[in-house]
Amino acid sequence: MILVQKPNPPLIAAGIGFIIDKFAAGIFQKIGTTLFISSLIIWSYLELTQGVNWFRKLLGAVVLISTLMNLFKHL
């Protein structure tokens, strides 16, 4: 069972967005937040639909649901 694998581009982009969000201010912080959330949604959707096993698919579903719930809570 594969639990850990190298990060794919959406996960790398989410990490970069997270770092920008935490260390920047103003418009750059908003860009970082947008990059983080959108990349995390893309990554979790890909894991849910193309994950290599049930754990990865479940992880994608949990992250997708929690990210969307958090996003809609702040709207």
C-alpha positions as CSV (number, residue, x, y, z in Angstrom):
1,M,0.0,0.0,0.0
2,I,1.4,3.4,-1.0
3,L,0.9,6.0,1.7
4,V,3.6,8.5,0.8
5,Q,4.7,9.5,-2.7
6,K,6.6,12.5,-4.1
7,P,4.5,15.7,-4.3
8,N,2.7,16.4,-7.5
9,P,2.5,19.9,-9.0
10,P,-0.8,20.9,-7.3
11,L,0.6,19.9,-3.9
12,I,3.8,21.8,-4.5
13,A,1.7,24.9,-5.6
14,A,-0.4,24.6,-2.4
15,G,2.8,24.6,-0.3
16,I,4.1,27.7,-2.1
17,G,0.7,29.4,-1.6
18,F,0.8,28.5,2.1
19,I,4.2,30.0,2.5
20,I,3.3,33.2,0.7
21,D,0.1,33.4,2.7
22,K,2.0,33.2,6.0
23,F,4.9,35.5,5.2
24,A,3.5,38.1,2.9
25,A,1.0,41.0,3.5
26,G,-1.5,42.8,1.4
27,I,-2.3,41.7,-2.1
28,F,0.5,39.1,-2.0
29,Q,-1.1,37.4,1.0
30,K,-4.4,37.2,-0.9
31,I,-2.6,35.7,-3.9
32,G,-1.0,33.2,-1.6
33,T,-4.3,32.3,0.0
34,T,-6.0,31.9,-3.4
35,L,-3.1,29.7,-4.7
36,F,-3.2,27.6,-1.6
37,I,-6.9,26.9,-1.6
38,S,-7.3,26.4,-5.4
39,S,-4.3,24.1,-5.5
40,L,-5.5,22.1,-2.5
41,I,-8.9,21.6,-4.1
42,I,-7.3,20.5,-7.4
43,W,-4.9,18.1,-5.5
44,S,-7.7,16.6,-3.4
45,Y,-10.0,16.1,-6.4
46,L,-7.2,14.3,-8.3
47,E,-6.5,12.1,-5.3
48,L,-10.2,11.3,-5.0
49,T,-10.6,10.4,-8.6
50,Q,-7.2,9.0,-9.5
51,G,-5.7,7.9,-6.1
52,V,-3.7,4.6,-6.2
53,N,-5.5,3.0,-3.3
54,W,-8.5,3.4,-1.0
55,F,-6.4,5.4,1.6
56,R,-5.3,8.0,-1.0
57,K,-8.9,8.3,-2.3
58,L,-10.2,8.7,1.3
59,L,-7.6,11.3,2.0
60,G,-8.6,13.2,-1.1
61,A,-12.3,13.1,-0.1
62,V,-11.6,14.3,3.4
63,V,-9.4,17.2,2.3
64,L,-11.8,18.2,-0.5
65,I,-14.8,18.2,1.8
66,S,-13.0,20.1,4.7
67,T,-11.5,22.6,2.3
68,L,-14.8,23.4,0.6
69,M,-16.6,23.6,4.0
70,N,-13.9,26.0,5.3
71,L,-14.1,28.0,2.1
72,F,-17.9,28.4,2.1
73,K,-17.8,29.2,5.9
74,H,-15.7,32.3,5.1
75,L,-17.8,33.6,2.2
